[in-house]
Amino acid sequence: FFSYFAFQSQAMADDDRIVMFDEDCQLRIYDPEKFNEAVDLQRCAQQFNEKLQSFKDMIQNHMSVVQAQGQKIENEKLRAIGMRNKVEGESEVRRRKQRELQQAIKEKQTELDRYIAEYNSLQKLEAEQKQLIDKLSYNTSS
């Protein structure tokens, strides 16, 4: 601190330099008023640095909170995207299942139509055979 002011004293005018002893019996080269101003300035600078460090710490705390909230938001966004994809995938699964069921219905309907046609054919054949039996029975009994 004093070496800084000693350097400054070389630049000051000769009338600013005063050799004297202070209340602690230390040799001083500066005007007591200017020395007190320098000490006050140093104290103010120290207070300013402390406040600046406090402000920096506060900003870092706020930034960490903001970053944590940002991370939570990103996680929720990813979860929402995942849920949306799952819902879209579910609707696709439902459409595919519906197509499969419709195809199975068509196959069963085709099979039913074939069975109905076969049943009708067998009924017709049965009717013809009964008619033939009746005709043969009528011819043999007469």
C-alpha positions as CSV (number, residue, x, y, z in Angstrom):
1,F,0.0,0.0,0.0
2,F,2.7,2.5,1.0
3,S,4.9,1.5,-1.9
4,Y,2.1,2.5,-4.3
5,F,1.8,5.9,-2.6
6,A,5.6,6.3,-2.6
7,F,5.5,5.8,-6.4
8,Q,2.7,8.3,-6.6
9,S,4.6,10.8,-4.4
10,Q,7.3,11.0,-7.1
11,A,4.7,12.3,-9.5
12,M,3.2,14.8,-7.1
13,A,4.4,18.3,-6.7
14,D,7.1,19.0,-4.1
15,D,4.6,20.9,-1.9
16,D,2.5,17.7,-1.5
17,R,5.4,15.8,0.3
18,I,5.6,16.3,4.0
19,V,7.8,14.3,6.2
20,M,6.2,13.7,9.5
21,F,5.3,11.1,12.2
22,D,1.8,9.8,12.6
23,E,0.0,8.9,15.8
24,D,1.6,5.4,15.7
25,C,5.1,7.0,15.5
26,Q,5.6,5.9,12.0
27,L,7.4,8.1,9.5
28,R,5.0,9.5,6.8
29,I,5.8,11.4,3.6
30,Y,2.2,12.4,2.7
31,D,-0.2,15.0,3.9
32,P,-2.3,13.4,6.6
33,E,-5.5,14.5,4.9
34,K,-4.5,12.9,1.6
35,F,-3.3,9.8,3.5
36,N,-6.6,9.5,5.2
37,E,-8.4,9.9,1.9
38,A,-6.2,7.1,0.5
39,V,-7.0,4.9,3.4
40,D,-10.8,5.7,3.0
41,L,-10.5,5.0,-0.7
42,Q,-8.8,1.7,0.1
43,R,-11.5,0.8,2.6
44,C,-14.2,1.7,0.1
45,A,-12.5,-0.4,-2.6
46,Q,-12.3,-3.3,-0.2
47,Q,-16.0,-2.9,0.6
48,F,-16.8,-2.6,-3.1
49,N,-14.8,-5.8,-3.8
50,E,-16.7,-7.6,-1.0
51,K,-20.0,-6.5,-2.3
52,L,-19.0,-7.4,-5.8
53,Q,-18.0,-10.9,-4.6
54,S,-21.3,-11.2,-2.7
55,F,-23.1,-10.2,-5.9
56,K,-21.1,-12.7,-7.9
57,D,-22.0,-15.5,-5.4
58,M,-25.6,-14.5,-5.5
59,I,-25.6,-14.5,-9.3
60,Q,-24.0,-17.9,-9.3
61,N,-26.6,-19.2,-6.9
62,H,-29.4,-17.8,-9.1
63,M,-27.7,-19.3,-12.2
64,S,-27.5,-22.7,-10.6
65,V,-31.2,-22.5,-9.7
66,V,-32.1,-21.4,-13.3
67,Q,-29.9,-24.2,-14.7
68,A,-31.6,-26.7,-12.4
69,Q,-35.0,-25.4,-13.5
70,G,-33.9,-25.6,-17.1
71,Q,-32.9,-29.2,-16.6
72,K,-36.2,-30.0,-15.1
73,I,-38.0,-28.3,-18.0
74,E,-35.8,-30.3,-20.5
75,N,-36.6,-33.5,-18.7
76,E,-40.3,-32.8,-18.8
77,K,-40.1,-31.9,-22.5
78,L,-38.4,-35.2,-23.2
79,R,-41.0,-37.0,-21.1
80,A,-43.8,-35.2,-22.9
81,I,-42.2,-36.1,-26.3
82,G,-41.9,-39.7,-25.1
83,M,-45.6,-39.8,-24.1
84,R,-46.7,-38.2,-27.4
85,N,-44.7,-40.8,-29.3
86,K,-46.2,-43.5,-27.1
87,V,-49.7,-42.2,-27.8
88,E,-49.0,-42.0,-31.5
89,G,-47.6,-45.5,-31.5
90,E,-50.6,-46.7,-29.5
91,S,-53.0,-45.3,-32.2
92,E,-50.9,-47.0,-34.9
93,V,-51.0,-50.3,-32.9
94,R,-54.8,-49.9,-32.6
95,R,-55.2,-49.3,-36.4
96,R,-53.0,-52.3,-37.2
97,K,-55.0,-54.4,-34.7
98,Q,-58.3,-53.2,-36.3
99,R,-57.0,-54.1,-39.8
100,E,-56.1,-57.5,-38.5
101,L,-59.5,-58.0,-36.9
102,Q,-61.3,-56.8,-40.1
103,Q,-59.2,-59.2,-42.1
104,A,-60.1,-62.0,-39.7
105,I,-63.8,-61.1,-40.0
106,K,-63.6,-61.2,-43.8
107,E,-62.0,-64.6,-43.7
108,K,-64.6,-65.9,-41.3
109,Q,-67.4,-64.3,-43.4
110,T,-65.9,-66.1,-46.5
111,E,-65.8,-69.3,-44.6
112,L,-69.4,-68.8,-43.4
113,D,-70.6,-68.1,-46.9
114,R,-68.9,-71.3,-48.1
115,Y,-70.5,-73.3,-45.3
116,I,-73.9,-71.8,-46.1
117,A,-73.5,-72.6,-49.8
118,E,-72.4,-76.1,-48.9
119,Y,-75.4,-76.5,-46.5
120,N,-77.8,-75.3,-49.2
121,S,-76.2,-77.7,-51.7
122,L,-76.6,-80.6,-49.2
123,Q,-80.2,-79.6,-48.5
124,K,-80.9,-79.6,-52.2
125,L,-79.2,-82.9,-52.6
126,E,-81.2,-84.3,-49.7
127,A,-84.4,-83.0,-51.2
128,E,-83.5,-84.6,-54.5
129,Q,-82.7,-87.9,-52.8
130,K,-85.9,-87.9,-50.8
131,Q,-87.8,-87.2,-54.0
132,L,-86.0,-90.0,-55.7
133,I,-86.7,-92.3,-52.8
134,D,-90.3,-91.3,-52.8
135,K,-90.5,-91.8,-56.6
136,L,-88.9,-95.2,-56.3
137,S,-91.1,-96.1,-53.3
138,Y,-94.2,-95.1,-55.3
139,N,-93.1,-97.1,-58.3
140,T,-92.4,-100.2,-56.3
141,S,-95.6,-100.0,-54.4
142,S,-97.8,-99.6,-57.4
